[in-house]
Amino acid sequence: MILSVCTVFASENTLVPKAQLSEIKSAVFANALRTVKKCNKPVINEINVVSVLSSLKKNDEGKAIFGEWVEEWTVDACGTEVIVPVEFKQQFSAYSGSKNRKYSNSYLKYKIREPRVK
């Protein structure tokens, strides 16, 4: 299945680092389209952080560098709104000893939960 390129209008509401947005967006679309089968132009309408599962640290841009949380991504699948919950775990394995504490080797794990029609 090939999806058309869609803009994530609500990307400022997610804690997902920009580098991983494209991968997460593709996974969200694929899961939303399991619920609404006949749609080739899904659009993300809204992203909300619904819970924080562990202590969360953010960078200067407000994106997560460490912690666990759950977001709900609302997808407009050709007129049907589908909510796709996603559980995230952001970890890092090292940081520099400088006063600015620059984190490196950060990685994001995620799990798509069961989508539901709004």
C-alpha positions in Angstrom: 0.0 0.0 0.0 1.4 3.4 -0.9 0.1 6.4 1.0 0.2 9.9 -0.3 2.5 12.4 1.5 0.5 14.0 4.3 1.6 16.9 6.5 1.5 16.4 10.3 -0.2 19.6 11.2 -0.2 18.8 14.9 3.5 17.8 15.2 4.1 20.6 17.7 1.9 18.8 20.2 3.9 15.6 20.1 6.9 14.9 22.3 8.5 12.7 19.6 11.8 14.1 18.3 11.6 15.4 14.7 14.0 12.7 13.5 11.5 10.0 14.3 8.2 11.7 13.2 8.1 10.2 9.7 8.5 6.6 11.0 5.8 7.1 13.7 3.5 8.8 11.3 3.7 5.9 8.8 3.0 3.4 11.6 0.0 5.4 12.8 -1.4 5.7 9.3 -1.0 1.9 8.7 -2.8 1.1 12.0 -5.6 3.6 11.4 -6.2 2.1 7.9 -6.7 -1.3 9.5 -9.9 0.2 10.9 -10.9 2.2 7.8 -9.8 0.2 4.8 -10.8 2.3 1.9 -8.8 5.5 2.3 -5.7 6.6 0.4 -5.2 10.1 1.8 -5.3 10.0 5.6 -4.4 13.2 7.5 -3.4 13.7 11.1 -5.7 16.2 12.7 -4.5 16.2 16.3 -1.9 14.7 18.6 -2.3 14.8 22.4 -0.2 13.6 25.2 -2.7 11.7 27.4 -0.4 10.4 30.1 3.1 10.5 31.4 4.2 7.0 32.7 7.6 8.0 34.1 9.7 11.1 34.8 10.0 13.0 31.6 13.0 15.2 30.5 12.7 17.5 27.5 15.1 19.4 25.3 15.0 23.1 24.5 12.5 22.4 21.7 10.1 20.6 24.1 10.8 17.2 22.7 11.4 14.2 25.0 15.0 13.1 25.6 14.1 10.7 28.4 10.9 9.2 29.8 7.8 7.2 29.0 4.4 8.6 27.9 1.3 7.9 25.8 0.0 10.0 23.0 -3.3 9.8 21.0 -3.0 10.6 17.3 -6.3 11.4 15.7 -6.3 10.5 12.0 -9.0 11.7 9.5 -9.3 8.6 7.3 -11.5 10.0 4.5 -14.1 11.4 6.8 -13.8 8.8 9.6 -11.8 9.9 12.7 -9.6 7.2 14.1 -7.7 7.6 17.4 -4.4 5.7 17.4 -2.9 5.5 20.9 0.9 5.2 20.9 3.1 4.3 23.9 6.6 5.8 23.9 9.8 5.1 25.8 12.7 7.5 25.1 16.1 6.6 26.5 19.6 7.8 26.2 22.9 6.0 26.9 25.3 8.8 27.4 25.7 12.5 27.9 28.6 14.9 27.8 30.0 16.1 31.1 29.6 19.7 30.1 27.4 22.2 31.9 25.0 22.1 29.0 24.5 18.3 29.3 24.2 17.4 25.7 22.6 14.0 25.3 23.7 11.5 22.7 22.8 8.0 21.6 19.2 8.7 22.3 16.7 6.1 21.0 12.9 5.9 20.9 10.9 2.7 21.3 7.2 2.8 20.6 4.2 0.5 20.7 1.0 1.1 18.7 -2.1 0.2 20.7 -5.4 -0.8 19.2 -6.9 2.0 17.1 -10.6 3.0 17.7 -13.1 5.0 15.7 -14.0 8.3 17.4 
